[in-house]
Amino acid sequence: MEAAKFTPLLRDGILRVNKRAQDAGVLLPATFAMGVERYKLGALPSGADVPRLVVQLKTLEALCEMLINAKVTELVSVTRQVFEQGAETRETPAADFGRGGRWGPGGGMPVPEAPAATAAGQPEKVDPSGLFSIEHYTIEFKCHERSMWQVLNTLARSKLFTVVTSVTIVNDNPVPKIGAKAPAQPAAGPTPGAPGVTPGSGVVPAVPLVQSPDVKVLSQEERVVAGREVVKVVLDVDVYRFLGGENQEAKL
């Protein structure tokens, strides 16, 4: 693929993810670019970098789709393993990036200045035997606990060979404080002259307990104070690519 064709490929991928997220009710950042912001802003990748960029783009789209299908509340960010040593730049015509909002719900972006080139990239991890390579991705999203487990289960049965290396869960909601118990009131003694009370006998009659009408008995659902709120999850994933199969297919 020519370097110039990567931009429309990126645009189509972003639009597909935006459409799926909108249909599923999942929030996305206004400037969502699937971890390749520099190319959305107008940088032209090096021709030698295009094949690996295409693989990363397709992988990012697949990971985003898994989160959307798991019905997370919000997809905050996705980060890829940056490997490029630098990038050429070009002017970004308004027609390419859609000032009218063709790139997603955040609307069109103005013509930006050329982004700075990457000083140093992260080389791809390739097995010494040449059988597989490893790409690292970090995904940050917000969801309920059940959706987080759904994401992990989806990754486990995905066609992508993924290994979750780290899961960080942060609850930004304050822990609810249980109301303090009311101070115990001293028990009232028997009233002299009351039935069943003989002065000087020391016998205290049984007093029936009467529940205050103001006390509401909470149901089990109402007694839940934590565990069902939205939490922030940072997920680190290694995606394995088996190179032997790709080389074999290329020969066919």
C-alpha positions as CSV (number, residue, x, y, z in Angstrom):
1,M,0.0,0.0,0.0
2,E,1.2,3.5,-0.8
3,A,1.7,5.8,2.1
4,A,-1.0,8.2,0.8
5,K,-3.6,5.5,1.0
6,F,-3.2,5.0,4.7
7,T,-5.1,8.2,5.5
8,P,-8.4,7.2,3.9
9,L,-7.9,3.7,5.5
10,L,-7.6,5.3,8.9
11,R,-10.6,7.6,8.3
12,D,-12.8,4.6,7.4
13,G,-11.7,2.7,10.5
14,I,-12.4,5.6,12.8
15,L,-15.8,6.1,11.2
16,R,-16.7,2.4,11.6
17,V,-15.8,2.5,15.3
18,N,-17.7,5.7,15.8
19,K,-20.8,4.2,14.2
20,R,-20.7,1.1,16.2
21,A,-20.1,3.0,19.5
22,Q,-23.0,5.4,18.7
23,D,-25.4,2.4,18.0
24,A,-24.3,0.7,21.2
25,G,-24.5,3.9,23.3
26,V,-20.8,3.9,24.2
27,L,-19.1,7.3,24.7
28,L,-16.0,8.1,22.7
29,P,-13.6,11.1,23.0
30,A,-14.4,14.0,20.7
31,T,-10.9,13.6,19.1
32,F,-10.9,9.8,19.0
33,A,-8.2,8.6,16.6
34,M,-7.6,5.0,17.7
35,G,-4.1,5.7,18.9
36,V,-2.8,7.1,15.6
37,E,-3.4,10.8,16.2
38,R,-0.3,12.0,14.4
39,Y,-1.7,10.6,11.1
40,K,-5.1,11.9,11.6
41,L,-3.6,15.3,12.1
42,G,-1.8,15.1,8.7
43,A,1.4,13.3,9.1
44,L,2.3,11.0,6.2
45,P,3.8,7.7,7.3
46,S,7.0,6.3,5.8
47,G,6.4,3.7,3.1
48,A,8.4,1.2,5.0
49,D,6.1,1.7,8.1
50,V,2.8,1.3,6.3
51,P,2.5,-2.5,6.5
52,R,3.0,-2.6,10.3
53,L,0.7,0.5,10.7
54,V,-2.1,-1.3,8.8
55,V,-1.7,-4.3,11.1
56,Q,-1.9,-2.1,14.2
57,L,-4.9,-0.2,12.8
58,K,-6.8,-3.4,12.2
59,T,-5.9,-4.7,15.6
60,L,-7.0,-1.5,17.3
61,E,-10.3,-1.6,15.5
62,A,-10.8,-5.2,16.6
63,L,-10.0,-4.3,20.2
64,C,-12.4,-1.4,20.2
65,E,-15.1,-3.5,18.7
66,M,-14.7,-6.0,21.6
67,L,-15.1,-3.3,24.2
68,I,-18.2,-1.9,22.4
69,N,-19.8,-5.4,22.2
70,A,-19.2,-5.8,25.9
71,K,-21.2,-2.6,26.5
72,V,-18.7,-0.6,28.3
73,T,-19.9,2.9,29.4
74,E,-17.0,4.9,27.9
75,L,-13.9,4.2,25.8
76,V,-11.4,6.8,27.2
77,S,-8.3,6.0,25.1
78,V,-6.3,3.4,23.3
79,T,-2.5,3.4,23.0
80,R,-0.5,1.4,20.5
81,Q,3.2,0.5,20.5
82,V,4.8,3.4,18.6
83,F,7.6,2.1,16.4
84,E,8.2,4.8,13.8
85,Q,11.4,6.7,13.9
86,G,10.0,9.7,12.1
87,A,7.3,10.8,9.7
88,E,7.0,13.1,6.7
89,T,4.4,15.8,6.9
90,R,2.0,17.3,4.4
91,E,-0.7,20.0,4.2
92,T,-4.1,18.7,5.3
93,P,-6.8,19.9,3.0
94,A,-10.2,20.5,4.7
95,A,-11.8,18.1,2.2
96,D,-9.7,15.2,3.4
97,F,-10.6,15.4,7.1
98,G,-14.1,16.7,6.9
99,R,-14.7,20.0,8.6
100,G,-18.3,19.1,8.7
101,G,-17.7,16.2,11.0
102,R,-16.9,13.3,8.7
103,W,-14.3,11.9,11.1
104,G,-16.9,11.3,13.9
105,P,-19.1,13.0,16.5
106,G,-16.4,15.4,17.6
107,G,-16.8,17.3,14.3
108,G,-14.2,18.3,11.8
109,M,-10.8,19.4,12.8
110,P,-9.1,22.5,11.6
111,V,-6.0,22.3,9.5
112,P,-3.3,21.5,12.1
113,E,0.4,22.2,12.1
114,A,2.5,19.3,11.2
115,P,3.1,17.1,14.3
116,A,6.7,16.6,15.4
117,A,8.4,13.4,14.3
118,T,8.9,10.6,16.8
119,A,12.5,10.8,18.2
120,A,12.7,7.1,18.9
121,G,10.3,4.2,18.4
122,Q,9.8,0.9,20.1
123,P,11.1,-2.0,17.9
124,E,8.8,-4.9,17.3
125,K,9.4,-7.8,19.6
126,V,10.0,-10.8,17.3
127,D,10.6,-14.4,18.6
128,P,14.2,-15.5,17.8
129,S,12.8,-18.4,15.8
130,G,10.8,-16.0,13.7
131,L,7.5,-17.8,14.5
132,F,5.7,-14.8,16.1
133,S,5.8,-11.1,17.0
134,I,4.3,-9.2,19.9
135,E,2.5,-5.9,19.9
136,H,1.6,-4.1,23.1
137,Y,-1.6,-2.1,23.5
138,T,-3.1,-0.2,26.4
139,I,-6.8,0.5,26.7
140,E,-8.5,2.7,29.2
141,F,-12.3,2.6,29.6
142,K,-15.1,3.0,32.1
143,C,-17.7,0.4,32.8
144,H,-19.6,-1.6,35.4
145,E,-18.0,-4.6,36.9
146,R,-20.0,-7.1,34.8
147,S,-18.9,-5.4,31.6
148,M,-15.2,-5.7,32.7
149,W,-15.6,-9.4,33.0
150,Q,-17.3,-9.5,29.7
151,V,-14.3,-7.7,28.1
152,L,-11.9,-10.3,29.6
153,N,-14.0,-13.2,28.4
154,T,-14.3,-11.7,24.9
155,L,-10.5,-11.3,24.7
156,A,-10.0,-14.9,25.8
157,R,-12.2,-16.3,23.0
158,S,-11.2,-13.8,20.3
159,K,-9.6,-14.8,17.1
160,L,-6.8,-12.5,18.1
161,F,-4.2,-14.3,20.2
162,T,-4.2,-11.9,23.2
163,V,-2.5,-12.1,26.6
164,V,-3.7,-9.7,29.3
165,T,-0.6,-8.5,31.1
166,S,-2.1,-6.1,33.6
167,V,-5.6,-4.9,34.8
168,T,-5.9,-1.8,36.9
169,I,-9.3,-0.9,38.4
170,V,-9.9,2.5,40.0
171,N,-13.1,3.5,41.7
172,D,-13.3,7.3,41.6
173,N,-16.5,7.3,43.5
174,P,-16.2,8.1,47.2
175,V,-17.0,5.1,49.5
176,P,-20.4,5.7,51.1
177,K,-20.4,6.4,54.8
178,I,-22.7,4.3,56.8
179,G,-24.7,6.4,59.2
180,A,-23.6,6.4,62.9
181,K,-25.8,4.5,65.3
182,A,-27.9,6.5,67.6
183,P,-26.8,6.5,71.2
184,A,-28.4,3.9,73.3
185,Q,-31.2,5.3,75.5
186,P,-31.4,4.1,79.1
187,A,-34.1,1.6,79.6
188,A,-37.1,3.1,81.3
189,G,-38.0,1.4,84.6
190,P,-41.4,0.1,85.5
191,T,-43.9,2.7,86.4
192,P,-45.0,2.3,90.1
193,G,-48.6,1.3,90.3
194,A,-48.6,-0.4,86.9
195,P,-50.4,-3.7,86.6
196,G,-48.2,-6.7,87.7
197,V,-45.9,-4.5,89.7
198,T,-45.8,-4.9,93.4
199,P,-43.9,-2.2,95.3
200,G,-40.8,-3.6,96.9
201,S,-41.1,-7.0,95.2
202,G,-38.3,-6.3,92.6
203,V,-40.4,-8.0,89.9
204,V,-40.2,-6.2,86.5
205,P,-43.0,-7.1,84.1
206,A,-42.3,-7.9,80.5
207,V,-42.7,-4.9,78.3
208,P,-43.7,-5.6,74.6
209,L,-41.3,-4.0,72.1
210,V,-43.0,-1.7,69.7
211,Q,-41.2,-0.7,66.5
212,S,-41.2,2.9,65.7
213,P,-43.3,3.7,62.6
214,D,-40.5,6.0,61.3
215,V,-38.1,3.1,60.9
216,K,-38.0,1.7,57.3
217,V,-36.9,-1.8,56.7
218,L,-34.6,-1.8,53.6
219,S,-34.8,-4.5,51.0
220,Q,-31.7,-6.4,50.0
221,E,-31.4,-4.3,46.9
222,E,-31.6,-1.1,48.8
223,R,-28.9,-2.2,51.3
224,V,-26.2,-2.4,48.5
225,V,-23.9,0.5,49.1
226,A,-20.9,-0.3,46.8
227,G,-19.9,-2.5,43.9
228,R,-22.4,-1.5,41.2
229,E,-21.0,1.9,40.2
230,V,-19.0,2.7,37.1
231,V,-15.2,2.1,37.6
232,K,-12.2,3.1,35.5
233,V,-10.2,0.2,34.0
234,V,-6.7,0.3,32.4
235,L,-6.1,-2.9,30.5
236,D,-2.6,-3.8,29.1
237,V,-2.7,-6.4,26.3
238,D,-0.1,-8.2,24.3
239,V,-1.3,-9.3,20.8
240,Y,0.7,-12.2,19.2
241,R,1.0,-12.5,15.4
242,F,2.1,-15.9,14.1
243,L,4.5,-15.0,11.2
244,G,5.0,-18.5,9.9
245,G,1.4,-18.6,8.7
246,E,1.6,-15.2,7.1
247,N,4.7,-16.1,5.2
248,Q,3.2,-19.3,4.0
249,E,0.1,-17.5,2.8
250,A,2.2,-14.9,1.0
251,K,3.8,-17.7,-1.1
252,L,0.4,-19.1,-2.2
